[in-house]
Amino acid sequence: MSDRFYTVEILNEPISFGTISYLNSVKLSEYAAQKKIGEHKLGYLTKEDLYFKIDRGQAINVDQAYIKDFSLPDYRATRNLAVNERITIAGMSSRFAFFDCDSSIDFSYGNFKDEVNFKESIFSHGTLSFLYAEFNASSIDFSECRFHSHKTTFEHASFVGSEVNFEHARFNGAGVSFVNAAFRADEVNFKRVNFGRAKVKFNFAEFGDGAKLFERIHVNGALFDFRRVMFGSGKVDFRRALFGSGFVTFEESEIKEGKLTFRMAHFEGGDLSFRRTDFGKDEANFDHADFNNRSITFEGVTASTISISNSFVRGNLDLRIKKADKIDLSHSYLYSITDLNFLKQESLHVLSLSGVRNLGKIIINWKQNNVKDLIERSNVSDEEMANQYNILKSNFSTNGQYNDEDHAYVYFKRHEHRDLKKKALDQASPLLKPFVHLGYAMRLLVFDKMGLYATNPSRVMVSMIVAIFFFASVYILFHLLGIGHIINSVDASDKLDVIDKSLYHSAITFFTIGYGDFYPTSFSRLISALEGWTGVFLMSYFTVAFVRKILR
């Protein structure tokens, strides 16, 4: 509630404002925290003065006037009309008017036509009702109004015009309701509205195809409810909005077409829910936002893109979406649990984790969520790709997902290899480029193809067997060419042929056993030395990979 209040003194003197004259006037004094902060003189009209104009179908002009206890239900009662009969008001201009009451100000079931201008008007305590009101005008203006009513309701109201404008309005009561309201305008403007500590309800409201502007709004109440709102087409803009510690929900709302943006919005601490929201064909943008919420959920969401880049996410983030082309978390700080463990592989096409600072835990499954394809489709440089896999590697290690960690590590190293090769080639002279290619080809063969960067001991074992047979083939080839032989040094009687001798010598050389019963000659000596080194290397490689698996 506001600490502001007003005192009214009726003066028996006329007053004029331009072309408008009033026979009587009032002195309106405004106080804040028991201190007088302003004083205004306004024209004085009774509610019967307005009823008289309604009777004759005249447009109402109460600019800079003071009116007390205006009530369309009271008007119907004094005219013996049905309780819900619509009352036509053929134009309403009330710039800087002051509507005062003992209990309520009531425009319910009013039918406003031609002109609707409440700009800078003040509505005092009690309740304010525009229940089932219909506004039909090119411009419907409530901008800079101050709603001091305990409860302000526009429930089931209908706004039809080129613009609906509440810009810079201030609500100081306990509740604001636009439940089931219909906005059919080219632009709906709630920019810079301060909802104060009111519970704000827009649930079941329906918007047309124009722009919906909520930029820089302030919300400090316990509830900001946009459940099951139909936003139609056109952009929905909550940029730089400030939300307090209350519950903010857009559950099951639907945007037919048009970008929704919460760019640079700030959330103080309550839960934030977009559960089962349909963002349509365009992007839902939360870039540079600051989330202090306990939890943020996008469970069951359908969208083209959900972008939460360069943001601070301090609460649990549920991204178990139903369907999206892309989720972009690049350069964001994730402090708690981020759940990306959606149930179907086809739920997401691209995941971007470039530059993420993961200070919490990302829940995702390499195989079930098809992580490799999600990252590869991001179409970024090898350096950025390596960075994303490295983030996942560290996360899987923390989570105890060691098989997934191995997968992420392999792709981290592969993209790192490609990036380093590209940079080396860019810096090398044309003469040295073939050697750069050769060097990186050898690294690829040894570290990747032969052992998947020490993540797969079985592959290292297969590589060892292949190496033994490879060197045996070389010994056989050298024997046939007469440039190297395997000689029996102890007159063995087992009568091994050249193939048997070559395989046997290759195996004992590879494992560095060194019985000495067979030895190489000529060029086969050089190959034997190379094989001995290869054997030592691959056995060490196998030991590292095997122990790594066992210890985890």
C-alpha positions as CSV (number, residue, x, y, z in Angstrom):
1,M,0.0,0.0,0.0
2,S,1.1,3.6,-0.6
3,D,2.0,6.0,2.2
4,R,0.5,8.8,0.1
5,F,-2.8,10.4,0.9
6,Y,-4.9,13.4,-0.1
7,T,-7.0,16.0,1.6
8,V,-9.8,17.8,-0.2
9,E,-11.2,21.3,0.6
10,I,-14.2,22.4,-1.4
11,L,-14.0,26.1,-2.4
12,N,-17.0,28.2,-3.3
13,E,-15.2,29.9,-6.2
14,P,-15.1,29.2,-10.0
15,I,-12.1,28.1,-11.8
16,S,-11.1,27.8,-15.5
17,F,-8.6,25.7,-17.4
18,G,-8.3,27.0,-21.0
19,T,-11.7,26.6,-22.6
20,I,-13.1,24.6,-19.6
21,S,-14.8,26.4,-16.7
22,Y,-16.2,25.1,-13.4
23,L,-18.6,26.9,-11.1
24,N,-16.9,25.5,-8.0
25,S,-13.4,24.2,-7.2
26,V,-11.5,22.2,-4.7
27,K,-8.1,22.4,-3.2
28,L,-6.3,19.1,-3.3
29,S,-3.3,18.6,-1.0
30,E,-1.0,15.6,-1.5
31,Y,1.0,14.1,1.4
32,A,3.7,11.5,1.5
33,A,5.0,10.1,4.9
34,Q,2.9,12.7,6.7
35,K,4.7,15.5,4.7
36,K,2.9,17.7,2.3
37,I,4.4,17.4,-1.1
38,G,2.0,19.2,-3.4
39,E,-1.2,21.2,-3.8
40,H,-3.5,21.6,-6.8
41,K,-6.7,23.3,-7.5
42,L,-9.3,21.4,-9.6
43,G,-12.8,22.0,-10.8
44,Y,-15.6,20.5,-8.8
45,L,-18.3,18.3,-10.3
46,T,-20.8,16.0,-8.6
47,K,-21.5,12.6,-10.0
48,E,-25.0,13.8,-10.9
49,D,-23.4,16.3,-13.3
50,L,-21.9,13.3,-15.1
51,Y,-25.1,11.3,-14.9
52,F,-26.9,14.2,-16.6
53,K,-24.5,14.1,-19.6
54,I,-24.9,10.3,-19.9
55,D,-28.7,10.8,-20.0
56,R,-28.3,13.1,-23.0
57,G,-25.7,11.0,-24.8
58,Q,-23.2,13.8,-24.5
59,A,-19.4,13.4,-24.4
60,I,-18.0,13.9,-21.0
61,N,-15.1,16.3,-20.4
62,V,-13.9,16.4,-16.8
63,D,-10.3,17.5,-17.5
64,Q,-8.8,18.7,-14.2
65,A,-11.9,18.1,-12.3
66,Y,-12.7,16.5,-8.9
67,I,-15.5,13.9,-8.9
68,K,-16.5,11.8,-5.9
69,D,-18.3,8.4,-5.8
70,F,-18.9,8.0,-9.5
71,S,-20.6,4.7,-10.0
72,L,-22.4,3.3,-13.1
73,P,-24.3,0.7,-10.8
74,D,-25.6,3.7,-8.9
75,Y,-26.6,5.4,-12.2
76,R,-28.5,2.3,-13.2
77,A,-30.2,2.1,-9.8
78,T,-31.4,5.8,-10.0
79,R,-32.7,5.2,-13.6
80,N,-34.3,1.8,-12.8
81,L,-32.1,0.0,-15.3
82,A,-31.0,-3.6,-15.3
83,V,-28.0,-4.4,-13.1
84,N,-25.8,-5.4,-16.1
85,E,-27.3,-3.1,-18.7
86,R,-24.5,-1.4,-20.8
87,I,-24.2,2.3,-20.4
88,T,-22.9,4.2,-23.4
89,I,-20.5,7.0,-22.8
90,A,-20.0,9.0,-26.0
91,G,-16.5,10.1,-25.3
92,M,-14.6,10.5,-22.1
93,S,-11.9,13.1,-21.5
94,S,-10.5,13.3,-18.0
95,R,-7.0,14.5,-18.2
96,F,-5.6,15.1,-14.7
97,A,-9.0,14.4,-13.1
98,F,-9.3,13.2,-9.6
99,F,-11.8,10.4,-8.9
100,D,-12.5,10.1,-5.2
101,C,-14.7,7.7,-3.3
102,D,-15.8,6.5,0.1
103,S,-15.8,2.8,-1.0
104,S,-15.7,2.4,-4.8
105,I,-15.4,4.0,-8.2
106,D,-17.3,1.9,-10.7
107,F,-17.3,2.0,-14.5
108,S,-18.4,-1.6,-14.9
109,Y,-20.4,-2.5,-18.1
110,G,-19.6,1.0,-19.5
111,N,-19.4,1.3,-23.3
112,F,-16.8,4.0,-24.1
113,K,-16.8,5.4,-27.6
114,D,-15.0,7.9,-29.7
115,E,-12.6,9.3,-27.1
116,V,-11.1,7.6,-24.1
117,N,-8.6,9.8,-22.3
118,F,-7.8,9.3,-18.6
119,K,-4.2,10.5,-19.0
120,E,-2.7,11.6,-15.6
121,S,-5.9,10.9,-13.8
122,I,-5.8,9.9,-10.1
123,F,-8.1,7.2,-8.6
124,S,-8.2,7.3,-4.8
125,H,-8.6,4.6,-2.2
126,G,-11.4,1.9,-2.2
127,T,-11.9,-0.1,-5.3
128,L,-11.8,0.8,-9.0
129,S,-13.8,-1.3,-11.4
130,F,-13.9,-1.4,-15.2
131,L,-15.5,-4.9,-15.1
132,Y,-16.8,-5.9,-18.5
133,A,-16.2,-2.3,-19.8
134,E,-15.9,-1.9,-23.5
135,F,-13.5,0.7,-25.0
136,N,-13.9,1.6,-28.7
137,A,-11.6,4.5,-29.7
138,S,-8.6,5.1,-31.9
139,S,-6.6,5.8,-28.7
140,I,-7.4,4.5,-25.3
141,D,-5.2,6.4,-22.9
142,F,-4.5,5.6,-19.2
143,S,-0.9,6.8,-19.3
144,E,0.6,8.4,-16.2
145,C,-2.5,7.5,-14.2
146,R,-2.1,6.9,-10.5
147,F,-4.2,4.0,-9.2
148,H,-4.4,4.3,-5.4
149,S,-7.4,1.9,-5.2
150,H,-7.0,-1.0,-2.9
151,K,-8.1,-3.2,-5.9
152,T,-8.1,-2.2,-9.6
153,T,-10.0,-4.5,-11.9
154,F,-10.3,-4.5,-15.7
155,E,-11.5,-8.1,-15.7
156,H,-13.4,-9.1,-18.9
157,A,-12.8,-5.6,-20.3
158,S,-12.5,-5.1,-24.1
159,F,-10.0,-2.7,-25.7
160,V,-10.5,-2.0,-29.4
161,G,-8.5,0.7,-31.0
162,S,-5.1,1.6,-32.6
163,E,-3.4,2.1,-29.2
164,V,-4.0,1.1,-25.7
165,N,-1.7,3.2,-23.5
166,F,-0.9,2.6,-19.8
167,E,2.6,3.9,-20.1
168,H,4.1,5.2,-16.8
169,A,1.0,4.4,-14.8
170,R,1.4,3.6,-11.1
171,F,-0.6,1.1,-9.1
172,N,-0.4,1.5,-5.3
173,G,-3.0,-1.0,-4.2
174,A,-3.0,-4.7,-3.3
175,G,-4.4,-6.1,-6.5
176,V,-4.5,-5.3,-10.3
177,S,-6.5,-7.6,-12.5
178,F,-6.8,-7.8,-16.3
179,V,-8.2,-11.4,-16.1
180,N,-9.9,-12.4,-19.4
181,A,-9.4,-8.9,-20.8
182,A,-9.2,-8.6,-24.6
183,F,-6.7,-6.2,-26.2
184,R,-7.4,-5.8,-29.9
185,A,-5.1,-2.9,-30.8
186,D,-2.1,-2.2,-33.0
187,E,-0.1,-1.4,-29.9
188,V,-0.6,-2.2,-26.3
189,N,1.7,-0.1,-24.2
190,F,2.5,-0.8,-20.5
191,K,6.0,0.6,-20.7
192,R,7.5,1.9,-17.4
193,V,4.3,0.9,-15.4
194,N,5.0,0.5,-11.7
195,F,2.7,-2.2,-10.3
196,G,4.1,-1.7,-6.9
197,R,3.3,-4.5,-4.4
198,A,0.1,-5.4,-6.1
199,K,-0.7,-9.0,-7.1
200,V,-0.9,-8.6,-10.9
201,K,-3.2,-10.9,-12.9
202,F,-3.4,-11.1,-16.7
203,N,-4.3,-14.8,-16.8
204,F,-6.6,-15.8,-19.7
205,A,-6.2,-12.3,-21.3
206,E,-6.1,-12.1,-25.1
207,F,-4.0,-9.8,-27.2
208,G,-4.3,-9.0,-30.9
209,D,-1.6,-8.9,-33.6
210,G,0.1,-5.7,-32.6
211,A,3.1,-5.0,-30.4
212,K,2.8,-5.7,-26.7
213,L,5.2,-3.4,-24.8
214,F,6.0,-4.0,-21.1
215,E,9.5,-2.5,-21.2
216,R,10.9,-1.4,-17.8
217,I,7.9,-2.3,-15.8
218,H,8.4,-2.7,-12.0
219,V,6.8,-5.6,-10.2
220,N,7.2,-6.1,-6.5
221,G,4.1,-8.0,-5.5
222,A,3.7,-11.7,-4.5
223,L,2.3,-12.6,-8.0
224,F,2.7,-11.7,-11.6
225,D,0.3,-14.0,-13.4
226,F,0.3,-14.4,-17.2
227,R,-1.0,-17.9,-17.3
228,R,-2.8,-19.1,-20.5
229,V,-2.5,-15.7,-22.1
230,M,-3.0,-15.6,-25.9
231,F,-0.5,-13.1,-27.2
232,G,-1.4,-13.4,-30.9
233,S,1.2,-12.1,-33.4
234,G,3.6,-9.2,-32.9
235,K,6.5,-8.7,-30.6
236,V,6.1,-9.0,-26.8
237,D,8.7,-6.8,-25.0
238,F,9.7,-7.1,-21.4
239,R,13.1,-5.6,-21.8
240,R,14.7,-4.2,-18.6
241,A,11.7,-5.2,-16.6
242,L,12.3,-5.5,-12.8
243,F,10.6,-8.3,-11.0
244,G,10.6,-8.6,-7.2
245,S,10.7,-11.8,-5.1
246,G,7.1,-12.9,-6.0
247,F,6.0,-15.8,-8.3
248,V,6.2,-14.9,-12.0
249,T,4.3,-17.3,-14.3
250,F,3.6,-17.5,-18.1
251,E,2.5,-21.1,-17.9
252,E,0.6,-22.4,-21.0
253,S,0.6,-19.1,-22.7
254,E,0.9,-18.9,-26.5
255,I,2.5,-16.6,-28.9
256,K,1.3,-17.1,-32.4
257,E,4.2,-15.3,-34.1
258,G,6.6,-12.6,-33.0
259,K,9.7,-12.3,-30.8
260,L,9.4,-12.3,-27.0
261,T,12.2,-10.6,-25.2
262,F,13.2,-10.3,-21.5
263,R,16.6,-8.9,-22.5
264,M,18.4,-7.2,-19.5
265,A,15.4,-8.1,-17.2
266,H,16.1,-8.5,-13.5
267,F,14.4,-11.2,-11.3
268,E,14.9,-10.8,-7.6
269,G,14.1,-14.2,-6.2
270,G,10.7,-15.9,-6.6
271,D,10.0,-18.9,-8.9
272,L,9.7,-18.2,-12.6
273,S,7.6,-20.5,-14.8
274,F,7.2,-20.8,-18.5
275,R,6.0,-24.4,-18.2
276,R,4.3,-25.6,-21.5
277,T,4.4,-22.1,-23.0
278,D,4.3,-22.0,-26.8
279,F,6.7,-19.3,-28.0
280,G,5.7,-19.9,-31.6
281,K,8.0,-19.5,-34.6
282,D,10.3,-16.9,-33.2
283,E,12.9,-16.4,-30.5
284,A,12.4,-16.2,-26.8
285,N,15.2,-13.9,-25.7
286,F,16.6,-13.6,-22.2
287,D,20.0,-12.3,-23.0
288,H,21.9,-10.3,-20.4
289,A,19.2,-11.1,-17.8
290,D,19.9,-11.5,-14.1
291,F,18.0,-14.5,-12.6
292,N,18.0,-14.6,-8.8
293,N,15.0,-17.0,-8.8
294,R,14.8,-20.1,-6.8
295,S,13.8,-22.0,-9.9
296,I,13.2,-21.2,-13.6
297,T,11.3,-23.7,-15.7
298,F,10.9,-24.1,-19.4
299,E,9.5,-27.6,-19.1
300,G,7.4,-28.7,-22.0
301,V,8.1,-25.4,-23.9
302,T,7.8,-25.2,-27.7
303,A,10.0,-22.5,-29.4
304,S,12.2,-21.7,-32.3
305,T,15.1,-20.4,-30.1
306,I,15.5,-20.0,-26.4
307,S,18.4,-17.6,-25.8
308,I,19.7,-17.1,-22.3
309,S,23.2,-15.9,-23.2
310,N,25.4,-13.5,-21.2
311,S,23.1,-14.0,-18.2
312,F,23.4,-14.8,-14.5
313,V,21.3,-17.8,-13.6
314,R,21.5,-18.5,-9.8
315,G,18.6,-20.8,-9.4
316,N,17.7,-24.2,-10.8
317,L,17.1,-24.0,-14.6
318,D,14.7,-26.6,-16.0
319,L,15.2,-26.8,-19.8
320,R,13.4,-30.1,-20.4
321,I,11.7,-28.5,-23.4
322,K,9.2,-30.2,-25.7
323,K,10.6,-28.9,-29.0
324,A,13.1,-26.2,-30.0
325,D,15.5,-25.6,-32.8
326,K,18.1,-24.0,-30.5
327,I,19.0,-23.4,-26.8
328,D,21.7,-20.8,-26.4
329,L,23.4,-20.5,-23.0
330,S,26.6,-19.0,-24.3
331,H,28.7,-16.9,-21.9
332,S,26.2,-17.3,-19.1
333,Y,27.0,-18.1,-15.5
334,L,25.2,-21.1,-14.2
335,Y,25.3,-21.4,-10.4
336,S,22.9,-24.2,-9.7
337,I,21.3,-27.2,-11.5
338,T,20.6,-26.8,-15.2
339,D,18.4,-29.7,-16.4
340,L,18.7,-30.4,-20.2
341,N,17.7,-34.1,-19.9
342,F,14.7,-33.9,-22.2
343,L,13.1,-37.2,-23.0
344,K,13.2,-37.3,-26.8
345,Q,16.3,-36.8,-29.0
346,E,14.4,-34.8,-31.6
347,S,13.3,-32.3,-28.9
348,L,16.3,-30.1,-29.7
349,H,18.4,-29.4,-32.8
350,V,21.3,-27.2,-31.5
351,L,22.8,-26.5,-28.1
352,S,25.2,-23.7,-27.6
353,L,27.4,-23.7,-24.5
354,S,30.2,-21.4,-25.7
355,G,31.9,-19.6,-22.9
356,V,29.6,-20.9,-20.2
357,R,30.8,-20.7,-16.6
358,N,29.3,-23.7,-15.1
359,L,29.5,-23.3,-11.3
360,G,26.7,-25.8,-10.7
361,K,25.7,-29.0,-12.4
362,I,24.3,-29.6,-16.0
363,I,22.1,-32.6,-16.2
364,I,22.3,-34.1,-19.7
365,N,22.9,-37.6,-21.1
366,W,25.4,-38.0,-24.0
367,K,23.5,-40.8,-25.8
368,Q,19.9,-40.2,-24.8
369,N,20.1,-36.5,-25.6
370,N,22.3,-36.9,-28.7
371,V,24.8,-34.3,-27.2
372,K,27.4,-34.7,-29.9
373,D,25.0,-33.7,-32.7
374,L,23.6,-30.8,-30.6
375,I,27.0,-29.3,-30.2
376,E,28.3,-30.1,-33.8
377,R,25.3,-28.3,-35.3
378,S,26.1,-25.1,-33.6
379,N,28.3,-24.2,-36.6
380,V,31.0,-22.3,-34.7
381,S,34.8,-22.4,-34.8
382,D,36.8,-25.4,-33.7
383,E,38.1,-23.4,-30.8
384,E,34.6,-22.6,-29.5
385,M,33.5,-26.2,-30.2
386,A,36.4,-27.5,-28.1
387,N,35.5,-25.1,-25.4
388,Q,31.9,-26.5,-25.3
389,Y,33.1,-30.1,-25.1
390,N,35.6,-29.1,-22.4
391,I,32.7,-27.6,-20.3
392,L,30.7,-30.8,-20.7
393,K,33.8,-33.0,-19.9
394,S,34.3,-31.2,-16.6
395,N,30.6,-31.3,-15.8
396,F,30.3,-35.1,-16.6
397,S,33.3,-35.7,-14.3
398,T,31.7,-33.8,-11.5
399,N,28.4,-35.7,-12.0
400,G,30.2,-39.1,-12.0
401,Q,29.1,-39.7,-15.7
402,Y,32.5,-41.1,-16.6
403,N,31.6,-42.8,-19.9
404,D,30.0,-39.5,-21.0
405,E,33.1,-37.7,-19.8
406,D,35.3,-39.8,-22.1
407,H,33.1,-39.1,-25.1
408,A,33.2,-35.3,-24.4
409,Y,37.0,-35.5,-23.8
410,V,37.6,-37.2,-27.2
411,Y,35.6,-34.5,-29.1
412,F,37.3,-31.8,-27.1
413,K,40.7,-33.1,-28.1
414,R,39.7,-33.6,-31.8
415,H,38.5,-30.0,-32.1
416,E,41.5,-28.7,-30.2
417,H,43.7,-30.6,-32.7
418,R,41.9,-29.1,-35.7
419,D,42.2,-25.6,-34.2
420,L,45.9,-25.9,-33.4
421,K,46.5,-27.3,-36.9
422,K,44.7,-24.4,-38.5
423,K,46.6,-21.9,-36.5
424,A,50.0,-23.6,-37.2
425,L,49.2,-23.6,-40.9
426,D,48.3,-19.9,-40.9
427,Q,51.7,-19.1,-39.3
428,A,53.8,-21.5,-41.4
429,S,55.6,-20.6,-44.6
430,P,54.6,-22.5,-47.7
431,L,57.8,-24.6,-47.5
432,L,57.0,-25.8,-44.0
433,K,53.2,-26.5,-44.5
434,P,53.7,-30.1,-45.7
435,F,55.7,-30.9,-42.5
436,V,52.9,-29.3,-40.4
437,H,50.4,-31.6,-42.2
438,L,52.6,-34.6,-41.6
439,G,53.2,-33.8,-37.9
440,Y,49.5,-33.3,-37.1
441,A,48.6,-36.5,-39.1
442,M,51.0,-38.4,-36.9
443,R,49.4,-36.9,-33.8
444,L,46.0,-37.8,-35.1
445,L,47.0,-41.4,-35.7
446,V,48.8,-42.0,-32.5
447,F,46.6,-40.1,-30.0
448,D,43.2,-40.4,-31.6
449,K,43.0,-43.4,-33.9
450,M,45.1,-45.7,-31.8
451,G,43.6,-45.1,-28.4
452,L,40.9,-42.3,-28.4
453,Y,43.1,-40.2,-26.2
454,A,43.6,-42.9,-23.6
455,T,39.8,-43.3,-23.0
456,N,39.6,-46.8,-24.7
457,P,42.0,-49.5,-23.5
458,S,40.3,-52.0,-25.9
459,R,41.2,-49.8,-28.9
460,V,44.8,-49.6,-27.6
461,M,44.9,-53.4,-27.3
462,V,43.7,-53.7,-30.9
463,S,46.3,-51.1,-32.0
464,M,49.0,-53.2,-30.3
465,I,48.0,-56.3,-32.2
466,V,47.8,-54.4,-35.5
467,A,51.3,-53.1,-34.8
468,I,52.7,-56.6,-34.2
469,F,51.3,-57.8,-37.5
470,F,52.4,-54.7,-39.3
471,F,56.0,-55.0,-38.3
472,A,55.9,-58.8,-39.1
473,S,54.8,-57.9,-42.6
474,V,57.7,-55.5,-42.9
475,Y,60.1,-58.3,-41.9
476,I,58.6,-60.6,-44.5
477,L,58.8,-57.9,-47.1
478,F,62.5,-57.2,-46.3
479,H,63.2,-61.0,-46.5
480,L,61.6,-61.3,-49.9
481,L,63.6,-58.2,-51.1
482,G,66.8,-59.6,-49.7
483,I,67.6,-56.5,-47.6
484,G,67.0,-58.0,-44.2
485,H,66.5,-61.4,-42.5
486,I,65.5,-62.9,-39.2
487,I,68.4,-65.3,-38.2
488,N,68.2,-68.2,-35.8
489,S,71.1,-67.9,-33.3
490,V,70.8,-71.2,-31.4
491,D,70.3,-73.8,-34.1
492,A,66.6,-74.3,-33.1
493,S,65.1,-77.4,-34.6
494,D,61.4,-76.1,-34.8
495,K,61.8,-75.4,-38.5
496,L,59.9,-72.1,-38.5
497,D,59.2,-70.6,-41.9
498,V,59.7,-66.9,-42.7
499,I,56.2,-66.0,-41.7
500,D,56.4,-67.7,-38.3
501,K,59.8,-66.3,-37.6
502,S,58.7,-62.8,-38.5
503,L,55.6,-63.0,-36.3
504,Y,57.6,-64.4,-33.4
505,H,60.3,-61.9,-33.7
506,S,57.8,-59.1,-34.0
507,A,56.0,-60.1,-30.8
508,I,59.1,-60.6,-28.6
509,T,60.5,-57.3,-29.9
510,F,57.3,-55.4,-29.4
511,F,57.0,-56.6,-25.8
512,T,60.8,-56.1,-25.3
513,I,61.2,-59.7,-24.1
514,G,64.5,-60.3,-25.9
515,Y,65.1,-64.1,-25.7
516,G,67.9,-63.7,-28.3
517,D,67.0,-67.0,-30.2
518,F,66.3,-64.9,-33.3
519,Y,67.9,-61.7,-34.3
520,P,67.6,-59.3,-37.3
521,T,70.1,-58.4,-39.9
522,S,70.7,-55.5,-42.2
523,F,67.7,-53.1,-42.5
524,S,65.5,-55.3,-40.3
525,R,67.6,-54.1,-37.3
526,L,66.4,-50.6,-37.8
527,I,62.8,-51.8,-38.0
528,S,63.3,-53.9,-34.9
529,A,64.6,-50.8,-33.0
530,L,61.5,-48.8,-34.1
531,E,59.2,-51.6,-33.1
532,G,60.8,-51.9,-29.7
533,W,60.1,-48.2,-29.1
534,T,56.5,-48.5,-30.5
535,G,55.9,-51.4,-28.1
536,V,57.1,-49.5,-25.1
537,F,54.9,-46.6,-26.0
538,L,51.7,-48.6,-26.7
539,M,52.1,-50.7,-23.6
540,S,52.4,-47.5,-21.6
541,Y,49.5,-46.1,-23.5
542,F,47.5,-49.2,-22.6
543,T,48.5,-49.0,-19.0
544,V,47.3,-45.4,-18.7
545,A,44.0,-46.1,-20.4
546,F,43.4,-49.3,-18.4
547,V,44.3,-47.8,-15.0
548,R,42.1,-44.7,-15.8
549,K,39.1,-46.9,-16.3
550,I,39.8,-49.0,-13.2
551,L,40.4,-46.1,-10.9
552,R,37.1,-44.4,-11.9
